Amino acid sequence: MKTFFRFLSLLPLVFAGLNPAAAQTSRQINHQSQAWFSVNTTARITDRWSVLLDLHERRTNFMAKSNFDFVRGAVQYNIDKNLSVALGYGHMWLHPTTPGWKTVSNENRIYQQVIYSSKIRKISLLQRFRNEQRWQQKIAGDKLTGENRFTNRFRYLLSITIPVFKNDKLPSLCISDEILLHMGKDVVYNTLDQNRLFTGIRQKISKDLSFDTGYMVVCQQKFSGYQYDLNNTFRLFFYYTPVLHKKHKV
């Protein structure tokens, strides 16, 4: 099982080995330690409609400096208790990683998603399909070039929550993996953009509030095709799910 999880986390490296053009240059792997925090809100305002709002901050060198700040909002339609669709917008402030650089790159994105939740006995499964249209500011020499890079990114997440104790007030085991693929005129060597593998615990705080925390390994292939970030990440995500109307039939 450990071997399988390691294979998933390193999928971009596996695919790179199948790309003859990228393989002509020696592979460079940048190892980083990071911390990722977020609050994810799903507020149900009617039986069928919900409002989504996510706030994220990821820091690098564990906690030393900001890597990115991100806000994302959407309107979600609940088809039934297991299936929902959403349309939304997100904005990211990506901080420079080159020593001495100060210019922040802005990214605007529109996204569409489908979420399906199910159960196998006591094990909860969540599958999320997300499509993102992304406009990223290009930077050269610590200055904005006035140009944007457009990519269309497809994401698939499978999250599994496994109860460990009979008492539901105690934490459950949480395992998830997300594969991210993108395309665009600048995408030549890295169609498989990232893989994010997480393992940790999920804890319920109250009826509307819970969190998961644990270890995530993120492997991201750069546009060059031979450069990679391999991020060992501490993750703490909160989930707030209030029901803001009296009747709840869906």
Buried (B, 14 or more C-beta within 10 A) or exposed (E): EEEEBEEBBBBBBEBBEEBEEBBEEEBEEEEBBBBBBBBBBBBBBBEBBBBBBBBBBBBBEEEEEBBBBBEBBBEBEBEEEEBBBBEBEBEBBBBBEEEEEEBBBEBBBBBBBBBEBEEEEEEBEBEBBBEBBBEBBEBEEEEBEEEBBEBEBBBEBEBBBEBEEEEEEEBBBBBBBBBBBBEBEEBEBBBBBBBBBBBBBBBBEEEBBBBBBBEBBBBBBBBEBBBBBBBEBBBBBBBBBEBEEEEEEB
